């Protein structure tokens, strides 16, 4: 049993394989947080002792005890208006205008399996894989309840959290309903890492000491965004890849979010995460309910590698669903950087023929195949073929691609509409805009109101027709702008504050319908690359196009940041042409391939422009990738260098049984008389012997972990690194000859 509740001691402990989470219901019924960290097997309340802190008041029921203050104690789910002046997790307005909320313990329930959340993506697990704890708190002056839910996946050191708000007999308006409130007493975790960026440069880790006050990482763009990711790490200052303590939190949500961390007057840390309250107001009728999105939490006492390992496992095994959770992903060629909008059937077939000859599995036709879409000013919403470009339609094109022994995939951007489109002319009211104001354009396009059932139904029918009428095995679901002008013509004025969240719920509902109706399709998420790269989208799409930046050097940084939370199997990654279209940089083909192999490999160039030698290289790359694909997608992933600080990006994959090790990466710049550099290969078996298959050299695991391997001598910039080590006597899975 992972969850333990003592009625007598009012003590709750959640244990996973290596971690423990503790709470206590105190004498006043307040649910206190005690501990989240290593397994300690003892009640940690002894650490929670406070002096009388001036200007931190005391609840009335504490009588003359000036040391008992909601403003200083670590709490499990904090509310405002009652003397806790730190950031609150839940705020609402009662019918009488008051915003006070004082939640006290009411009941507790433990059951096998993992709770699910109606209409929202969440970790799923079988009866024997997880347990659920539900703690119900109730306001002392109203009937408002908060049910705090904890899902425990013991094996992966994962605890999920979500909150269900259940209203009493009077209407209330929620202003904030966070998914997570985590108090860390005693100043244990004074640094944080968040993942910031911009279009073509996403999820770059930024590590900072906490300052006293509130720090924030958030999105108000209607998507989880390129600019900030809904994931965060709190860590000790000495935390490295292999040692030190850290807590990771990842929100399973694709809309506007807010992560706030308050480092308070007593050097305590409070982490609050959830839907962005600045764009949220939700009216609850009597006895109405509201469910927050889920947060996935993990603690590691062994540094960031272990933390990432936990998140990779939970996302790959318990968020991603469907056939392609485990099925091998096709190596695809995408038409975007090969042709942009300038193509016809003949050109696409030529690309496909050359790609088939190199061993690619699928051709993906990107933007430009529908309506009057010849540039990015028109056509979105008109999801029928442009017959000038595709005279035999998608069906005819798919048949020709299939005849080359390749499958066919298609790009679509369902949530958008161009003003210059038939859809907009027929349904102008479906586009989001505020009455009496001109809408804001982004990439010349407007956003459809996904909260409307009729919009969802239209898109379901349109996409179903496409999928039924042609043999399409893959859909790239794009979304190319941030959302503003928040207003829905289908909502009452007092419900407009619900729109942003309702948009996300509508998107999820549509994705659920489509992925259930077409379970054999591989759905890839995309938002101008990685603008909606989050665990929410991964519930529907088991891979996401990581970034519109295909420059291998830049990609190593983006993939490095992405890897802290998200597994390699969900990263869409392509080899493109040189000079690179985003940066003008030229990186050798082999290095571009090594980088793109740390994901679901694809190519995004016109193969007809490649020399015979380059085509042969691509052929070999695909074979090599396929022979390593299982190790890459299911092995343990380790970051060996930090490309934001060092002259290389090197990572490795180790099979679960530690029998195989694949080291890959790039050394950025070559210097004359280059100094030798070693790289320690942590995470191996100390006493085992490993052999480098190419050179025949053997080493003990101890030597590789303590002394490391030598990085190769380099010639030229962006030099590829690759080595495959096998444990002696370990029989690797049969490999294709390369
Ligand atoms: C943005 C995507 O990230 C690109 O890969 C491409 O599909 C374009 N949109 C097409 O408009």
Boltz pocket constraint, residues with backbone or C-beta under 6 A from the ligand:
constraints:
  - pocket:
      binder: B
      contacts: [[A, 336], [A, 366], [A, 367], [A, 411], [A, 478], [A, 480], [A, 526], [A, 527], [A, 528], [A, 529], [A, 545], [A, 547], [A, 548]]
      max_distance: 6.0
